[in-house]
Amino acid sequence: MPRKKFSAPRRFQQLEAELSPRDLDLAIGLLYQWGIATTQTRRRRGGVQLSAELPKGFRYAAFRRSVQRWERTEGGRRVFRKLRRRLIRDRSWIEKYQRYLRPFTLLPAAIAGGPWVVDPRGTIPKRRDPKALYIEAGLAFGTGTHTTTRLAAEFLAEAMAKSPAASVLDLGCGTGILAMVARKLGAKRVVAVDNDPEALRVARENFRRNGLRGIALHAELEEVSGRFPLIVSNIGLNVLVELQAALSRRLAPGGLLILTGLLYKDRKALRRAYRGLKLVRAENRLGWSAFLLRKD
């Protein structure tokens, strides 16, 4: 009788920390800037327990030093309590994380005829709400709960209220929330770009789940042709600075560029990088900044 083969559970490193509820958004953003896109959180008495899978080759010591330096010079307080790393032999925490997700409001009633609701649990009810997005987060960043996603969605909805048929480019689409908002608001052409294969897989499935056609998915910006009257990008300072020239070329004359994923402290660096575009609007919320720029 042949022996049954068993595959050993994949090992991976997990980051764990405890923090104050007021610092949760900030902590998620700091992790995202280090390439940690998915976190699991659980509220406990006196704080929040956070855990996240570390990418392969993650430089934990450098990350810890960077966080401590930021806390001393920028934050003015300790954000991460009991920061530690440990080896995990399975990925069951992902399923546990998804069980804690609940529907939430992405856009308030005053914007785009809202309220718009996002249900991140991956299930579809028999009676769909036309102003709801049904998504599954998987391992991709962007369930819509983060402050920067909400800022980007609000800026996008307000811009499209003035030009509902605009073509829209979503750079760094993650789960595809912003691309889906653009499509539901009437954009004729929507292009979503992300160089993370997992994000592309999840976004494609979310488009199918919501019955949304006509959204093109690409792994690289170089694969996309043409200019866009409206571009949105929620990916953080370093990438936005690196892509400044490419994004400016993709923006049509008179077009609007929505940029976020930025810590408040990074707003001046972002404006310096994009000084060739006119500032239309800026908003700061819970330690994060978003910009609406125009190409004159």
C-alpha positions as CSV (number, residue, x, y, z in Angstrom):
1,M,0.0,0.0,0.0
2,P,1.6,3.3,-1.1
3,R,2.3,5.8,1.6
4,K,0.1,8.9,1.7
5,K,2.1,12.1,1.1
6,F,1.6,15.0,3.4
7,S,2.8,18.5,2.7
8,A,4.4,20.3,5.6
9,P,2.8,23.6,6.5
10,R,4.6,26.6,5.0
11,R,6.7,28.5,7.5
12,F,6.6,32.3,7.6
13,Q,7.5,35.1,10.0
14,Q,4.8,37.0,11.7
15,L,5.1,40.5,13.3
16,E,3.1,41.1,16.5
17,A,2.5,44.2,18.4
18,E,0.1,45.9,20.8
19,L,-1.0,49.5,20.4
20,S,-3.6,52.1,21.4
21,P,-6.8,52.2,19.3
22,R,-6.0,55.8,18.4
23,D,-2.8,54.7,16.7
24,L,-4.2,51.8,14.7
25,D,-4.5,53.7,11.4
26,L,-1.0,55.2,11.8
27,A,0.5,51.8,12.6
28,I,-1.1,50.2,9.5
29,G,0.3,53.0,7.4
30,L,3.8,52.6,8.8
31,L,3.7,48.9,8.1
32,Y,2.4,49.5,4.6
33,Q,5.4,51.7,3.8
34,W,7.6,48.7,4.6
35,G,5.7,46.4,2.2
36,I,3.4,44.8,4.8
37,A,0.0,45.0,3.1
38,T,-2.3,42.8,5.2
39,T,-2.8,43.0,9.0
40,Q,-5.0,41.2,11.5
41,T,-6.3,43.2,14.4
42,R,-8.2,42.2,17.5
43,R,-9.5,44.7,20.1
44,R,-8.8,43.8,23.6
45,R,-9.2,45.6,26.9
46,G,-6.9,48.5,27.0
47,G,-5.7,48.3,23.4
48,V,-5.5,46.5,20.0
49,Q,-3.5,43.4,19.2
50,L,-2.0,43.5,15.7
51,S,-0.3,40.8,13.7
52,A,1.0,40.7,10.1
53,E,2.8,38.2,7.9
54,L,6.3,39.5,7.0
55,P,7.4,39.4,3.3
56,K,10.2,37.1,2.4
57,G,13.5,38.7,3.1
58,F,12.0,41.3,5.4
59,R,14.6,43.3,7.3
60,Y,13.1,43.2,10.7
61,A,16.0,44.8,12.6
62,A,16.1,47.7,10.2
63,F,12.3,48.1,10.5
64,R,12.5,48.1,14.3
65,R,15.2,50.8,14.2
66,S,13.2,52.9,11.7
67,V,10.1,52.7,13.9
68,Q,12.0,53.6,17.0
69,R,13.6,56.6,15.2
70,W,10.3,57.7,13.9
71,E,8.7,57.5,17.3
72,R,11.5,59.7,18.8
73,T,11.6,62.3,16.1
74,E,8.2,62.4,14.4
75,G,5.6,60.7,16.4
76,G,6.6,62.0,19.8
77,R,5.3,58.8,21.5
78,R,5.5,55.1,21.4
79,V,3.1,53.6,18.8
80,F,4.0,49.9,18.9
81,R,4.0,48.2,22.3
82,K,5.7,44.8,22.8
83,L,6.9,44.7,19.2
84,R,8.1,41.2,18.4
85,R,8.6,38.6,15.6
86,R,7.9,34.9,15.6
87,L,7.8,31.9,13.3
88,I,4.4,30.5,12.2
89,R,3.8,27.1,10.6
90,D,0.4,27.8,9.0
91,R,-1.6,30.6,7.5
92,S,-4.8,30.1,9.5
93,W,-4.6,33.7,10.8
94,I,-5.8,34.9,7.3
95,E,-9.1,33.1,7.7
96,K,-9.4,34.3,11.2
97,Y,-8.8,37.9,10.0
98,Q,-11.5,37.6,7.4
99,R,-14.0,36.4,10.0
100,Y,-13.7,39.7,11.9
101,L,-14.6,41.9,8.8
102,R,-17.9,43.7,8.8
103,P,-19.7,45.9,6.3
104,F,-18.9,49.6,6.6
105,T,-19.7,53.0,5.0
106,L,-17.1,54.0,2.4
107,L,-18.8,57.2,1.2
108,P,-21.2,59.3,3.3
109,A,-24.7,60.2,2.2
110,A,-23.7,63.7,1.2
111,I,-21.3,62.4,-1.5
112,A,-22.4,60.7,-4.8
113,G,-25.9,60.1,-3.6
114,G,-24.6,57.8,-0.9
115,P,-24.2,56.2,1.5
116,W,-22.0,53.7,-0.3
117,V,-21.3,50.5,1.7
118,V,-18.5,48.0,1.3
119,D,-19.1,44.4,2.5
120,P,-15.6,42.8,2.7
121,R,-16.7,39.3,3.8
122,G,-16.6,37.8,0.2
123,T,-20.3,36.8,0.2
124,I,-23.1,38.1,-2.1
125,P,-26.7,38.4,-0.8
126,K,-29.6,37.4,-2.9
127,R,-30.8,41.0,-3.1
128,R,-27.8,43.2,-4.0
129,D,-27.7,46.8,-2.9
130,P,-26.9,48.9,-6.0
131,K,-24.7,51.2,-3.9
132,A,-22.7,48.4,-2.3
133,L,-19.4,46.8,-3.2
134,Y,-19.0,43.1,-2.3
135,I,-15.3,42.3,-2.0
136,E,-12.9,39.7,-0.6
137,A,-9.7,41.1,0.8
138,G,-7.6,38.0,0.6
139,L,-4.0,39.0,1.0
140,A,-4.3,42.3,-1.0
141,F,-4.3,45.7,0.6
142,G,-7.5,47.7,0.5
143,T,-10.7,46.6,2.2
144,G,-11.6,50.3,2.2
145,T,-11.4,50.8,6.0
146,H,-8.2,52.7,5.9
147,T,-8.4,56.5,6.0
148,T,-6.5,57.0,2.8
149,T,-8.8,54.7,0.9
150,R,-11.8,56.7,2.1
151,L,-10.1,60.0,1.3
152,A,-9.3,58.7,-2.2
153,A,-12.9,57.5,-2.7
154,E,-14.3,60.8,-1.6
155,F,-12.0,62.8,-3.9
156,L,-12.8,60.4,-6.8
157,A,-16.6,60.7,-6.3
158,E,-16.5,64.5,-6.1
159,A,-14.3,64.8,-9.2
160,M,-16.6,62.4,-11.2
161,A,-19.7,64.3,-10.2
162,K,-18.4,67.1,-12.4
163,S,-17.3,64.7,-15.2
164,P,-19.1,61.3,-14.8
165,A,-18.0,59.9,-18.2
166,A,-14.3,60.5,-17.6
167,S,-11.7,57.7,-18.2
168,V,-10.1,56.7,-14.9
169,L,-6.7,55.2,-14.1
170,D,-6.3,53.6,-10.7
171,L,-2.6,53.0,-10.0
172,G,-1.9,50.6,-7.2
173,C,-5.4,49.2,-7.2
174,G,-5.1,46.6,-4.5
175,T,-8.5,44.9,-4.1
176,G,-9.9,47.2,-6.8
177,I,-12.2,49.3,-4.6
178,L,-11.4,52.6,-6.3
179,A,-11.7,51.2,-9.8
180,M,-15.1,49.8,-8.9
181,V,-16.3,53.1,-7.5
182,A,-15.2,54.8,-10.7
183,R,-17.0,52.2,-12.8
184,K,-20.2,52.4,-10.8
185,L,-20.1,56.2,-11.0
186,G,-20.2,56.0,-14.8
187,A,-16.6,56.1,-16.0
188,K,-16.5,54.9,-19.7
189,R,-13.0,53.5,-19.4
190,V,-11.4,52.2,-16.2
191,V,-7.8,50.9,-16.0
192,A,-6.5,49.3,-12.8
193,V,-2.7,48.7,-12.3
194,D,-0.9,46.8,-9.6
195,N,2.4,44.9,-9.8
196,D,1.3,42.5,-7.0
197,P,0.0,39.2,-8.6
198,E,-2.2,38.5,-5.6
199,A,-3.8,42.0,-5.8
200,L,-4.5,41.4,-9.5
201,R,-6.1,38.0,-8.7
202,V,-8.3,39.5,-5.9
203,A,-9.2,42.5,-8.0
204,R,-10.3,40.4,-11.0
205,E,-12.4,38.2,-8.7
206,N,-14.0,41.3,-7.1
207,F,-14.9,42.8,-10.5
208,R,-16.5,39.5,-11.4
209,R,-18.3,39.2,-8.0
210,N,-19.8,42.7,-8.5
211,G,-20.8,42.1,-12.2
212,L,-18.5,44.9,-13.3
213,R,-17.2,44.7,-16.8
214,G,-15.0,47.0,-18.8
215,I,-12.2,47.4,-16.1
216,A,-8.8,46.6,-17.7
217,L,-6.2,45.1,-15.4
218,H,-2.4,45.5,-15.9
219,A,0.7,44.6,-13.9
220,E,2.7,47.5,-15.1
221,L,2.0,51.1,-16.0
222,E,4.0,50.8,-19.2
223,E,1.4,48.4,-20.5
224,V,-1.2,51.1,-20.5
225,S,-1.8,53.4,-23.5
226,G,-3.3,56.8,-23.8
227,R,-3.9,59.7,-21.4
228,F,-6.5,60.0,-18.7
229,P,-8.5,63.0,-17.5
230,L,-8.6,61.5,-14.0
231,I,-6.0,59.4,-12.2
232,V,-6.1,58.1,-8.6
233,S,-3.2,56.6,-6.7
234,N,-3.1,55.5,-3.1
235,I,0.3,53.9,-2.7
236,G,2.6,56.0,-0.5
237,L,5.2,58.7,-0.8
238,N,8.2,56.8,-2.1
239,V,6.4,55.2,-5.1
240,L,4.5,58.4,-5.9
241,V,7.8,60.4,-6.0
242,E,9.4,57.7,-8.2
243,L,6.5,57.7,-10.6
244,Q,6.0,61.5,-10.8
245,A,7.2,61.8,-14.4
246,A,5.2,58.8,-15.6
247,L,2.0,59.9,-13.9
248,S,2.4,63.4,-15.2
249,R,2.8,62.0,-18.8
250,R,-0.4,59.9,-18.4
251,L,-2.4,62.8,-17.2
252,A,-4.3,64.6,-19.9
253,P,-4.2,68.5,-20.2
254,G,-6.7,69.8,-17.7
255,G,-6.8,66.4,-16.0
256,L,-7.1,65.8,-12.3
257,L,-4.7,63.7,-10.2
258,I,-5.7,62.3,-6.8
259,L,-2.7,61.2,-4.6
260,T,-2.9,59.7,-1.1
261,G,-1.3,57.0,1.0
262,L,0.7,59.8,2.6
263,L,1.5,60.5,6.2
264,Y,0.9,64.1,7.2
265,K,4.7,64.6,7.7
266,D,5.3,63.7,4.0
267,R,2.9,66.3,2.5
268,K,5.7,68.8,1.8
269,A,7.9,66.2,0.0
270,L,4.9,65.2,-2.2
271,R,4.2,68.8,-3.2
272,R,7.9,69.4,-4.1
273,A,7.8,66.3,-6.3
274,Y,4.6,67.4,-8.1
275,R,5.3,71.2,-8.1
276,G,4.6,71.2,-11.8
277,L,0.9,70.6,-11.2
278,K,-1.6,73.0,-9.6
279,L,-2.9,72.3,-6.2
280,V,-6.7,72.2,-6.2
281,R,-7.4,70.7,-2.8
282,A,-5.7,69.1,0.1
283,E,-7.1,67.4,3.1
284,N,-5.5,66.0,6.3
285,R,-7.3,63.4,8.4
286,L,-6.2,61.2,11.3
287,G,-2.5,61.8,10.5
288,W,-2.9,61.2,6.7
289,S,-3.0,63.6,3.7
290,A,-4.6,63.5,0.3
291,F,-4.1,65.9,-2.7
292,L,-6.1,66.8,-5.7
293,L,-3.8,68.3,-8.4
294,R,-4.6,69.6,-11.9
295,K,-2.5,69.7,-15.0
296,D,-2.9,73.2,-16.6
